[in-house]
Amino acid sequence: MRQQGSNHTVTQISLSMIKKNKSRSILIAISIFLTTVLLMVIASYGYGLVKWNHVNAPIFYGNYDGSFSGVSPTQLNELELRGEISEIGLAAAAGTVQQSERDMSLMYADDTTLEMTNTDKKLEAGRFPEQAGEIAAQPGFFKKLGYDHPSVGDTVQMSTRQSKSFPFTPETFVISGLIEEDDSQGTSGAYSAFVSFAYCESKIPAEQMTYSAYFRLSDTSGINSDNGDEVIKDLARKCGIDERYASPNSAYLIWSRDPGTETIAGCVLIALMVIVFSVMVIYNIFQTGIAYRVQEYGKIRAIGATRRQMKKIVFREGMLLALAAVPAGVVTGFFVSSLSFDWLIEESMTATMRDGAQDISLLTPITAVLVAAVSALSVWLSLKRPMSIVSKISPVEAMRYQESSNSRKYRKGYGSVNVFRLAKANLVRNKKRTVVTKVTMGLSCVLFMSMAGILNSMRAE
């Protein structure tokens, strides 16, 4: 085979091999296609879950890194001096309200705390209290006090006290705002209402005030899901706050901050498993195909093809099939993952969560290109061994080739031949190939069952 025009000739031979063995070529293309679909679904699900949680973590878990409870004014001053804290929100207990079933609490929260805890987004009407005689709560709070149809501007009366050491005294408030009803509060009856800072000052001396401090840390703090608990407890020690009163916002740290080495390692491990299984599946199909086409490759060697050209024939045969199967797999995988991802989110969330969540798009060029590259890499890896085998075939060996087997051990005559005996003879003719096929099929089942088990055990909540 002359060097001039050899690339074109190699490509033509590869195409002719594909056309001549249509059934096997279709099977290989389907395997590459399904592998790409699987990789695309896994990549899209991984990207989608991380992005969806990153976008919605502040909505569901609050937009803060951690909180301290029982903070005194002195400790609060220490917190405000810390350079790693970018923003602090304050809340405080203002007392309790007497009610026949159970006492309900009064609390104060500044604008920063309301924003960090997403409470400001739950305001249905009016505003949060600014004057000492104003109050805001869920409608259920006022219904517990006998006001069945509360509205902004209504006057309500209730008995309150600062703590258990004080008696209940009657007070009058004006409803400044109504907050969205929470299903869990309606079930438990554990309601709380918001009052103003002016009300707290009128009841509690400044030196006796204790706060719950919600805070966000600066990017220079290096906090992530792996070290969040340690970083926040260390900050508590530096400010003289008991570690028991330090609470990291773990869910927010996992999804909105650096996910940490454990999460990254898990994603990489799953990707490697998929690549290994994919290589084994595609390799097994190519290996089986070569066993049936040894004489054809021998004829090509006989007309002057070099070892390098023989490798190119197999390589281009695989890549031509991949050129058609990979893009189709990427597109199909994207649509499958998009439809199933939206369905999973809708089925796994309550109506309230669905209304508050932000939708995301799984379409990203980086994911598509990465999956296509990994699929092509898997095909290339699966071709390495077949390319080596084909390059070593000589014309003489090819003409007298019979599949390596131990059939002499099984030379046993039968009065009749049936499908089962033919299948058995084909399996024992090449034990190595049979074992590889069984292992590949078994590992493929392990992969699909593992992924099914992981998805079945996931809950969006």
N, C-alpha and C positions, 0 to 999 in steps of 0.2 A: 504494500500500500504506500504510494508516494506521499512525501511530506506535503507537497503542494496540494492545497484543497483538502487536506486530511481532516480538518475540523468539520468542514461541510459533510464529508463522507461519513465521519463518525456520527454526526447528528442524524443523517439519513438512515444509517444502520440502526441506530437507537429507535427511530420512529418506526422502522419496519419491524423491529422486534416487538414493539408495543402493539402494532396492528396485527401481527401474526399470532400473537398470544393474547387476544382480546379479553378472554375470561380472566386470565391471571392479571392482566394489566388493570382491568376494572376492579378486581379484588384489592390490588395494591392501592389504587387511587381511593377506593372507599376507606381503606384502613388509614391512609394519610388524612383523608377528609374527616373521619370520625375523631382521629387523634387531635386534629386542629380544632374541631368543635369543642372537644373536652377541654383542651388548653384554654380556648377563648372563654368558655363558660367559667372555668375556675379563675382565670385572670380577671374577668369582668366582675365576678362575685366578690373576689378579694378587693379589687379596686372600689366596687360599689359599696361594700360594707364599711370599708375604711372611710370613704368620702361621705357616705350617708351619715355615719356616726360623727364624723368630724364636723359636718354642717349642723347636725341636730343635737349634738352633745350639749351645747350651751342652752338649748331650749328645754331639753329633758332633765338635765342634771345641774343646771345653774352655771353661770359664767364666772366661776371663781375657782382658785386652786385649793383653798382650804379655809378652815375657820377655827377660831379659838372661842371658848365659852368662859364665863366668869372672869372677864378681863376688868381689872380695876383702872381708875384714871391714871395712876402711875405707870402701870403696865402698858396702857394705851399710848402714853407719851413715848415709851421705849419703842413700841411698834412703829410709830410715825417717824422715828429717827432712822429706821432701818432702810438702807439704800436698795436692798433687794425687793422691797415691797413697792409695787407701782401704784396700787390703789387699795383703799380700805373702806369698807362699808360697816356701819354700826347698827345694831339692833339691841333692844333692851326690854325686859319684862316690866310691865307697868302695873300689874295687879290682876285680880280675878273678878269674875262676875258671878253673883249667886244665881243659881238656877235649880229647879226642883230635882232634875235627874243627876246633874253633875256640874261642877263649876266650869266656867269657860274663861279663857285668858284674855288679857289686854296686853298689847305689845306695841312698841315703837320701832320703826325701821326708817332709816334715812333713804334718800333717793338712790344712793349708790347700792345699798343693800337690796332695795326693790328691783333695781336693774339687774344685779348679779343673780338674784334668785328668780328672775322672770315674773315676779309678782306684779310689776307694773303693767305687764301685757295682759293680765287677767282682770283688769279694771273694766267693768261693763258700762258703768255710768258714773258721772261726777268726777271727783278727785280724791286723793288721799288727804287725811286731816292736816291742817295747818294751825288752827286755833285750839285752845285748850278744851273747848267744849264740843269738838267735832269727833266723829267716829266713822270708820269704814269697815265693812265686813261682808260676808256672804249673806244672801237672803235667809239661808237656814239659821244663821245666828240670831237674827231678829225674830224669826218664827218661833224659836225656842223660848223667846221672851214674851210671846203672845202677839206679835205684830205680823199678821199673815200676809200683808201686802205692803212691804216697806218700799219706800222710794226716796230719792235724793231730796233733802230739805225737810223730811219728817223729823219730828221730835220724839225721842224715845227715853224712857226712864228705866233704870236698873240699879241694883244694889252692888256696890263694888268695895273691895278692900285691897290694900297694898300687899299684905302678907297675912299669914295665919295668926300673927300676934295682934292684928287689928280687927275690930268688928266691921261687919258690912254696914255701909252707909248709903242712902239713896242719892243718886246723881242723875242729871238730865243731860242728854247729848243730842246733837243735831247730826243726822246722817249726811255726811259729805260725799260718800261714794259707795257703790255696790260692786262687790267683787264676784267674779265667776264662781259658780258652785263647783265644788270638788266632790266627786262621787264617793271617795273614801271618807271624807268628813261627814257626808250625809249619812253614811252607814254607821260610823263610830260615834257621831255626836260630839267629837272633839273639836269644837269650833274655837277660833280666836279672832279678835278684832284689832284693828289698828287705831292707835291714837297718836296725837302729835307730841313733839318733844316738849312743847310748852306744858302739856298735861303732866309729863314725867317730872319736869322741874318743879311743878306745884305739889307733887306728892313725895318725891324722893330727893333728899339733899344731894348736891353735886358730888360730895366726897364719898357718899355711900352708893353711888350708881355702879352697877356692874353691867358690862356689855358682852354681847356676842359679836366678834369681829370677823367679817368675811373679807378675804383679801385675794388679790392677784399678784403674782410675783413677776418680776421683769425677766426678759429672755436671758439675761446674764446669770441668773440663778442656776441654770442648768437642770431644772426640775423636769422629771419625766415619770412615767408610770412605774419604773423600776425603783427609783430613789425617792419618790414623793413622800412616803411616810417618814423616812429618815430626815429629809430636808426640813419638813414642817415641824417635826419634833425638836430638831436642833434649833430652829428659829424660836420655838417656844422657850427652850432653856435659856437662850440668850436674852430673852425679854422677861425672864422670871416667871413664866407661866407654867403651871403644872402640865406635864406631858399628857396626862389623862384627859385634859380638856382640849387637846389638839386633834383635829379631824381633817385628814386630807379628803378632797373631793375626788375619790379614786376613779369613778367612771369618766369624769371630765378629763382627768390626767391621761387616761388610757387613749382617748379618742381625739382630744384637742391638742394635747402636747405630743412630744416625741413618744411613739408607742413603746420604745424600749427594745432591748436586744432580744428578749424572749418572744415578743410578737413577730419581729423581723425573722428570727431563726425559724419559727413555725411556718411562716409563709415560704421561706426558701426551701425548707424540708419538703413541703407538699409539692412545690414546683419540681424539685429533683426527682421525687417519686414518679411523677407523671412522665418526666422525660425518660427515665430508665425504663418504665413499662412500655412507653411508646416505641423506643428504640428496639426493644425485644420483639414487639409485635411485628413491626415493619421488617426487621432483620429476618425473622423466621419465614415470612412470606417470600422475601427475595431469595433466601437460602433454598427454600423448596423449589422455587422457579428455576434456579440455576441447575439444580440436580436433574431437571427434566430437559435442559437445553444445552447440556455439555457438548453434544455432537455439533450443534449449531455454532457454538463458540469455537470449536475445533476447526470447522470449515473456514471461519473468518481468519483464524491464525494461519491456516494453510495458504490463504491468498496473500499473506505478507503483513498482517497486522502485528504491530509490536505490543509488548506487554503494557506499555503506557497507553497505547490506543485501546487496548482491551479494557483497561480500567476506565477510560473515558466513556466507552460504550455503555458500561453498566451505570456509571455515574450519571450520564446524561439521560439514560432511560429513567432512572429514579427521579431526577430533577425535572424532567419534562412532565412526568406524572404529578409531581409536587406542584409544578407551576399552575396546573389546572385545579388541583385539589385544595391547596392551601388557601387561596383567596376565597373559594367557595366555603371552606370551613370557617374562615374568619367571619364572613358575612352571616352565615347561618348561626354560628356560635353567638354572635352579637344579638341577633334577634331572639334566639332561645333564652339567653341570659336576661335580656331586657324584659321580656314577657314574664318569665318565671320570677325575676327579682321583684317586679312590681306586685305580682300576685302574692309572693311571700310577705312583703311588707304589709299589704292590705289585710291578709289573713291573720297575721301575727300581732297586729296592733288593735287597740281599742279605738272607738270612733273619735274620742277626745284626742288621742295621740296622733291619729291620722290627720285631723284638722289642724293641729299645731305644727306638724312636721313639714319640712321643706323638701320638695322633690329634687332629685338630681338626675343627671344624664350619665349613662354608662359609656357613652361614645367618647373615646379619647384616642387620637392617632397614635400616641405612645404605646398604649396597650395593644392595638392592632398590629403595629410594626413589630413589637416585641414578640407577640405570639407567632407571627409569620416567621420571624427569624428563628425562634426556638423550634418550630415545626420543621423548617428547612434544616436546622442543625440536627434534629432527630433523624431525619431521612439520611443526611450525610453520614452520621454515625452508624446507622443501620446498614449502609452500603460499604463500609470499610472492609469487613470480612468478605462479603461476596466479591468485591473488586479484587481483593488479594487472591481469592480462589480462581477467578476467571483468568487473571493474568498469568497463572502458572499452568494452565491447560495447554498441552501440546497436541498437534493434529493427530499423531499416532495414538496417544492415550484416549483421545476423544472418540476415535473410530471404533475402538474395542471396549469403550466404557460400559460398564454395568455398575449400577449403584452398589456402593460398598454395603455388604450385608453379611449376615451369619446364617444365610438360608440353608447351608448344608445341615445344620442341626435340625432343621425343620422339614427335611425331605421325607415327607410322609404322604403316601397315596390315599386318595379318597375315591369312593365309587361315584360321587357326584360333586359338583361345584356349586356353591350358593353364594349369596352376597356376603354373608358373615365371614365365610372362609376366605373370600377374595380380600375383604377389608383387613382380616387378620394377617394375611400374607403381606399386604402392603405395609402394615405397621411394623412387622418384624423384619422387613427387608432392610430397614435402616433404623436401628434402635436409637442412635444419637439424635436423628431428626425427630423421631417420635417423642423422645424425652423432652427435647427443647420445645416442641409444640405443646405438650402437656403443661410444662412449667409456665410457658407464656400465657396459655389460657387460664391457668390457675391464678397467676399474678394479676391478670386483667380483671378477673372476678374479684380478687382482693381489693384492687383499686376502686372498682365501681361500688362494691359493698361498703368500703370505708367511707367514700364520699357520701353515699346514701345515708349511712349512719350519722355522719357529722351534720349533714343538712337536717336530718330528722330530729336531732337533739337541740337544734338552735331555736332560740326564741328572740324576737326583736326587742321585747321588753328588757 
